[in-house]
Amino acid sequence: MDLIKIREYTSVGEVSGPLIVVQGVEGAAYGEVVEIETPSGDKRKGQVLEARGDAAVVQVFEGTSGLDTSGTKVRFTGETMKIPVSVEMLGRFFDGLGRPIDKGPEIISESRYDVNGAPMNPYRREYPNEFIQTGISTIDCMNTLVRGQKLPIFSGSGLPHNELAAQIARQAKVLGKEEQFAVIFAAMGITYEESNFFMKDFERTGAMERIVAFMNLADDPAIERLITPKMALTTAEYLAFEEDMHVLVILTDMTNYCEALREISASREEVPGRRGYPGYMYTDLAMSYERAGRISGKKGSITQMQILSMPDDDITHPIPDLTGYITEGQFVLSRELHRKGIYPPVDVLPSLSRLMNQGIGAGKTREDHSGVSNQLYSAYAEGRDMRDLVAVVGEEALTDRDKKYLEFADRFEREFVTQDRDENRSIEETLDLGWDLLSMLPERELKRIDDDIIEKYHPKHRS
């Protein structure tokens, strides 16, 4: 086996933000791992971001504080960044660079995967068509998550997306066959308080035994945020395609990731795109998001849920805008519902799961799922319209039919959308709850459900 040639240089010509420029470098390659020794003897890791002529631009994961242009040593290892992977990672907490932070031992494994992953062969991709139950009615009934899908949550500052992410991580499961299910949780740029919340919540509920968590804190170097989702997705690929597990990857908060991307771009003095973000942000996000899916001939699968807090609640902001182009729908959290004290404040009207119809129905959820979902959506939308009308003409001007829909919208939010943070509803309980709400409307109004389904599941006919 050829020995990897390690080259050492002391020719750091520039230190700028999280980047250093090393002069006189021979044969540097994009993505190559670099070991940096500070003048005081501290060791840090970096990665080649750009190789041009005889110079290399290196991003330093632990930050450039304490580095100078005279006493810093830089070793080019000739390898890309890799992470040791093993099923022993389940139940463990790691930092953004894959180092244990739970006082447990280092992961020792002969399997070391390149964190950049390998693109899935489109020909071998299988279409997602299996239901994942999260125990949350607004997701399971109205915007179903399908195995192998990528489905983001669009949130805002101060909204309970962390609580929702933790609840999904605890409760998500594949129905039917007893299959191994794991959750990879990657947090980027979160506060210590938020990190503590996730760690305690997973340990309190006993969900930790099937979770692998990667935590990048707000006071960690921003550059580390760019490697955290790669660590998480590489671990997911190992568990899914080597250990035949079904893996749900939760990435939060992608806004912090994109801010780090913008910071690095500014340090490199690149020409900015929309709102200062680099023009390649779409490609960068797609490289992470497209690592979800199913592969023909493999039992395992990777499903992704990305959480991003929209700056100023602006859904047209570049981060949610580009994410929406790549992913297969979105959940939208509503500040108005949050102000009403409703949890989870998922607004079902702008929310969408484009693959929902592939994962529901007889043999997957229940035969009435599609009809109930469509009818609930229609009735709630009409009830919301009635609220706007009341604001103009007053409730006295409404017909009895209009008042029914107005009442339906209120009950839908109070009884269907609202649930406790530890409440884990089965899909059958969710659909039965939907029927209870629909029973308050005249049967002739249920135009989106087949007559034979109404006769079988409507509370009036069941009793």
C-alpha positions in Angstrom: 0.0 0.0 0.0 1.4 3.4 -0.9 2.3 5.6 2.0 0.5 8.9 2.2 2.9 11.8 1.9 2.6 14.3 4.6 3.9 17.8 3.8 4.7 20.4 6.4 4.9 24.1 5.8 5.6 27.2 8.0 4.7 29.6 5.1 1.4 31.0 6.4 1.1 34.3 4.4 -2.3 35.5 5.7 -4.8 35.0 8.5 -8.3 36.2 7.7 -11.3 35.3 9.8 -11.5 31.5 10.0 -9.1 31.2 7.0 -5.4 31.0 6.5 -3.5 31.2 3.3 -0.4 28.9 3.0 2.1 29.8 0.4 4.5 27.6 -1.6 2.3 24.5 -1.3 2.8 21.6 -3.7 -0.1 19.3 -4.7 -2.8 20.6 -2.3 -6.2 19.2 -3.1 -9.7 20.5 -2.5 -11.1 19.0 0.8 -7.7 17.7 2.0 -7.4 17.5 5.8 -4.8 19.8 7.3 -3.3 19.7 10.8 -2.3 23.0 12.3 0.1 23.6 15.2 -0.1 27.0 16.8 3.1 28.8 18.1 2.0 27.7 21.6 1.8 24.0 20.6 -2.0 23.6 20.4 -3.2 21.3 17.6 -6.2 22.2 15.4 -7.8 20.7 12.3 -8.5 22.4 9.0 -9.6 21.6 5.4 -8.4 22.9 2.1 -11.1 25.2 0.7 -9.2 26.3 -2.4 -6.0 25.4 -4.1 -4.6 27.9 -6.6 -1.1 27.7 -8.1 1.3 27.3 -5.2 -1.1 28.6 -2.5 -3.8 26.9 -0.5 -6.7 28.5 1.4 -7.4 26.5 4.5 -10.5 26.8 6.7 -9.6 26.2 10.4 -12.4 24.4 12.3 -11.4 25.6 15.8 -10.9 29.2 14.6 -7.7 31.2 13.9 -7.4 32.8 17.3 -3.7 32.7 18.4 -2.4 31.9 14.9 0.2 34.1 13.2 2.2 34.2 10.0 5.5 33.3 11.5 5.3 30.5 14.1 2.4 28.4 12.7 3.1 25.0 11.3 0.7 23.5 8.7 0.7 19.8 7.7 -1.1 18.6 4.6 -2.1 15.0 5.3 -3.2 13.9 1.7 -6.5 12.6 3.1 -10.1 13.9 3.0 -12.0 14.3 6.3 -13.3 11.0 7.5 -15.4 9.9 10.5 -15.2 6.5 12.3 -18.7 5.0 12.1 -20.2 2.2 14.2 -23.6 1.1 15.7 -21.9 2.0 19.0 -22.6 5.6 18.1 -26.3 5.1 19.0 -27.0 6.7 22.4 -24.0 9.1 22.1 -23.5 12.9 22.0 -20.8 14.4 19.8 -19.6 17.9 19.0 -19.8 19.4 15.6 -16.6 17.7 14.5 -17.6 14.2 15.7 -15.7 14.2 19.0 -17.5 12.7 22.1 -18.9 15.3 24.5 -20.8 12.8 26.8 -17.7 11.6 28.7 -17.9 8.3 26.8 -15.0 6.7 25.0 -13.8 7.6 21.5 -15.5 5.6 18.7 -13.0 3.0 17.5 -13.9 1.4 14.2 -12.3 0.0 11.1 -15.0 1.7 9.0 -14.0 5.3 8.3 -16.3 7.2 5.9 -15.6 10.3 3.9 -17.8 13.0 5.4 -18.6 14.4 1.9 -20.4 11.2 1.0 -21.1 9.9 -2.4 -24.0 11.0 -4.6 -26.8 8.4 -5.0 -27.1 6.8 -8.4 -30.4 8.2 -9.7 -31.1 5.0 -11.5 -30.9 3.1 -8.2 -33.1 5.5 -6.2 -36.5 4.1 -5.1 -39.6 6.2 -4.9 -40.5 7.0 -1.3 -43.9 5.4 -0.5 -43.9 4.3 3.2 -45.5 6.1 6.1 -43.6 7.4 9.1 -45.7 8.1 12.1 -44.6 11.1 14.2 -47.5 11.1 16.6 -48.3 14.7 15.7 -51.7 15.0 14.0 -50.9 18.0 11.8 -48.0 16.1 10.3 -49.4 12.5 10.2 -52.8 13.4 8.8 -52.4 16.6 6.9 -48.8 16.6 5.6 -47.6 13.0 5.9 -43.9 12.3 6.2 -42.8 9.5 3.9 -39.8 7.3 4.3 -36.9 8.6 2.1 -38.4 12.1 1.9 -36.9 15.4 2.7 -39.4 17.7 4.3 -38.3 21.0 6.1 -40.0 22.9 8.9 -40.1 26.7 8.3 -40.2 28.4 11.6 -39.3 31.8 13.1 -37.4 33.3 16.0 -39.1 32.5 19.3 -41.3 29.7 17.9 -41.2 26.3 19.5 -39.3 24.5 16.6 -36.8 23.0 19.1 -39.6 21.4 21.2 -41.2 20.1 18.0 -37.9 18.7 16.7 -37.3 16.9 20.0 -40.9 15.5 20.0 -40.4 14.2 16.4 -37.1 12.7 17.4 -38.6 10.9 20.4 -41.8 9.6 18.7 -41.0 8.9 15.0 -41.4 5.3 14.0 -42.1 3.1 11.0 -45.4 1.2 11.3 -46.0 -2.4 10.5 -42.9 -4.6 10.5 -40.5 -4.5 13.4 -37.7 -2.7 11.8 -34.7 -0.9 13.3 -35.3 2.8 13.4 -32.7 5.4 14.4 -32.6 9.2 14.6 -29.6 11.4 13.8 -29.9 14.8 15.4 -27.6 17.6 14.2 -27.8 21.0 15.9 -25.9 23.9 14.4 -25.3 27.2 16.2 -27.6 26.5 19.1 -27.1 28.0 22.6 -25.9 26.1 25.6 -29.4 26.3 27.1 -30.9 24.7 23.9 -28.2 22.0 23.9 -29.0 21.2 27.5 -32.7 21.0 26.7 -32.1 18.4 23.9 -29.7 16.3 26.0 -32.0 16.2 29.1 -35.2 15.7 27.0 -33.7 12.7 25.1 -32.3 11.2 28.4 -35.6 11.8 30.3 -37.8 10.1 27.8 -35.5 7.1 27.2 -35.2 8.0 23.5 -31.5 8.4 23.7 -30.7 4.7 23.0 -31.7 5.1 19.3 -30.4 8.7 18.8 -27.0 9.9 17.6 -26.6 13.6 18.4 -24.1 16.1 17.0 -24.1 19.5 18.8 -22.4 22.7 17.5 -22.9 25.5 19.9 -23.3 29.2 19.2 -19.9 30.0 20.7 -18.2 27.3 18.7 -16.4 28.6 15.6 -18.8 29.3 12.7 -16.7 27.2 10.3 -17.5 24.1 12.4 -21.1 24.5 11.5 -20.3 23.7 7.9 -19.0 20.2 8.8 -21.7 19.2 11.4 -24.4 18.2 8.9 -21.8 16.3 6.9 -20.9 14.3 10.0 -24.5 13.6 10.7 -25.4 12.5 7.2 -22.3 10.3 6.8 -23.3 8.5 10.0 -26.9 8.1 8.7 -25.6 6.6 5.4 -23.6 4.0 7.3 -26.5 3.0 9.6 -29.0 3.0 6.7 -27.0 1.3 3.9 -24.6 -0.9 5.9 -26.7 -1.7 9.0 -30.1 -1.8 7.2 -31.6 0.7 9.6 -34.3 3.3 8.8 -32.9 6.7 9.7 -34.5 10.0 10.3 -32.1 12.9 10.1 -33.1 16.2 11.8 -31.0 19.2 11.0 -31.5 22.4 13.0 -31.0 25.3 12.4 -30.2 25.5 8.7 -30.3 29.3 8.9 -27.3 29.2 11.2 -25.5 26.9 8.7 -26.2 29.4 5.9 -25.0 32.3 8.0 -21.7 30.5 8.5 -21.6 29.9 4.7 -22.0 33.6 4.2 -19.3 34.4 6.7 -16.8 32.2 5.0 -17.7 33.6 1.6 -17.2 37.1 2.9 -13.8 36.1 4.3 -12.8 34.8 0.8 -14.0 38.1 -0.6 -16.3 36.4 -3.1 -18.9 38.3 -5.1 -22.1 38.0 -3.0 -25.5 36.9 -4.3 -28.9 37.6 -2.9 -28.7 39.4 0.5 -25.0 38.7 0.7 -25.3 34.9 0.6 -22.9 33.2 -1.8 -24.2 32.3 -5.3 -23.4 28.6 -4.7 -25.7 28.4 -1.6 -28.3 26.5 -3.6 -25.8 23.9 -4.7 -24.3 23.6 -1.2 -27.8 23.0 0.3 -28.7 20.5 -2.4 -25.5 18.5 -1.7 -26.8 18.0 1.9 -30.5 17.6 1.2 -30.0 15.1 -1.7 -28.3 12.7 0.7 -31.8 11.5 1.7 -33.6 8.7 0.0 -33.8 4.9 -0.6 -31.6 2.7 -2.7 -32.8 -0.3 -4.7 -31.5 -3.5 -3.1 -30.9 -1.9 0.3 -33.2 -2.4 3.2 -32.4 0.9 5.0 -33.5 4.5 4.1 -32.7 8.1 5.0 -35.4 10.6 5.7 -34.6 14.2 6.3 -36.3 17.0 8.3 -34.5 20.3 8.1 -35.5 23.1 10.5 -34.8 26.7 9.6 -35.9 29.9 11.3 -36.9 32.4 8.6 -35.4 35.8 9.2 -38.3 38.3 9.9 -40.7 35.4 9.2 -40.1 36.0 5.5 -40.8 32.9 3.5 -39.3 34.5 0.4 -35.9 34.9 2.1 -33.2 33.1 0.2 -32.8 30.3 2.7 -36.4 29.0 2.8 -36.8 30.0 -0.8 -34.0 27.8 -2.1 -34.8 25.0 0.4 -38.3 24.9 -1.0 -37.0 24.3 -4.5 -34.9 21.3 -3.4 -37.2 19.6 -0.9 -40.6 17.9 -1.3 -42.8 20.4 0.6 -42.7 22.1 3.9 -44.3 22.6 7.3 -44.9 26.2 8.3 -45.1 27.3 11.9 -47.5 30.1 12.6 -46.8 33.0 14.9 -50.5 33.7 15.1 -51.3 30.2 16.4 -48.3 30.4 18.8 -49.8 33.7 20.3 -53.0 31.8 20.9 -51.1 29.3 23.0 -51.5 26.5 20.5 -48.7 23.8 20.3 -47.5 22.7 17.9 -48.4 25.9 15.9 -48.3 24.2 12.5 -50.4 26.1 9.9 -51.7 23.4 7.7 -52.9 25.8 4.9 -49.4 26.8 3.6 -47.9 23.5 4.6 -47.4 20.8 2.0 -46.0 17.3 1.6 -45.7 16.5 -2.1 -45.2 12.8 -1.5 -48.0 12.4 0.9 -50.3 10.5 -1.4 -47.6 7.8 -2.0 -47.5 6.9 1.7 -51.1 6.8 2.8 -54.2 4.7 2.2 -55.2 1.1 2.8 -52.4 -1.1 3.9 -50.2 2.0 4.8 -52.4 4.1 7.1 -56.1 3.7 6.6 -58.4 3.8 3.5 -60.2 7.0 4.7 -56.9 9.0 5.2 -56.9 10.9 1.9 -60.6 11.9 2.1 -60.4 13.0 5.7 -57.3 15.1 5.1 -58.8 16.8 2.1 -62.1 17.5 3.8 -60.4 18.9 7.0 -58.3 21.1 4.8 -61.2 22.4 2.9 -63.4 23.0 5.9 -60.6 24.7 7.9 -59.8 27.0 4.9 -63.5 28.0 4.6 -63.6 28.7 8.4 -60.5 30.9 8.2 -62.3 32.8 5.3 -65.3 33.3 7.6 -63.0 34.9 10.3 -61.9 37.5 7.7 -65.5 38.1 6.8 -66.5 38.6 10.4 -63.9 41.3 10.8 -65.6 43.2 8.0 -69.4 42.6 8.4 -69.7 41.1 12.0 -70.9 37.7 13.0 -74.5 38.7 12.9 -74.4 38.9 9.1 -73.3 35.2 8.7 -75.7 32.4 7.7 -76.1 29.3 9.9 -73.8 27.5 7.5 -71.2 30.1 7.7 -71.3 30.0 11.6 -70.8 26.2 11.4 -67.5 26.7 9.5 -66.4 29.5 11.8 -66.9 27.2 14.8 -65.2 24.4 12.9 -62.0 26.5 12.4 -61.9 27.2 16.2 -62.4 23.6 17.2 -59.9 22.4 14.6 -57.2 24.5 16.2 -58.2 23.7 19.8 -58.7 19.9 19.4 -56.9 18.7 16.3 -53.9 21.0 16.0 -53.3 21.4 19.7 -51.7 18.5 21.6 -49.3 18.1 24.5 -45.6 18.0 24.0 -45.5 14.4 25.2 -48.7 13.3 23.4 -48.1 10.6 20.9 -51.2 10.0 18.8 -51.5 7.0 16.6 -52.7 7.6 13.0 -56.0 5.8 13.9 -56.5 8.2 16.8 -55.8 11.2 14.6 -58.2 10.1 11.9 -60.9 9.3 14.4 -60.4 12.8 15.9 -60.8 14.2 12.3 -64.1 12.4 11.9 -65.4 13.7 15.2 -64.7 17.3 14.0 -66.3 16.6 10.6 -69.4 15.2 12.2 -70.4 18.7 13.3 -70.9 19.6 9.6 -74.0 18.4 7.7 -73.2 15.2 5.9 -74.0 16.8 2.5 -71.1 19.1 3.1 -68.6 16.2 3.1 -68.1 16.4 -0.7 -64.4 15.3 -0.7 -65.1 11.9 0.9 -66.6 8.9 -1.0 -70.1 7.9 0.2 -68.9 4.3 1.1 -66.1 5.7 3.3 -68.6 8.0 5.0 -70.9 5.1 5.8 -68.1 3.1 7.2 -66.3 5.7 9.4 -68.7 8.6 10.1 -69.5 8.6 13.9 -73.3 8.7 13.1 -73.0 5.4 11.2 -70.6 3.8 13.6 -72.9 4.4 16.6 
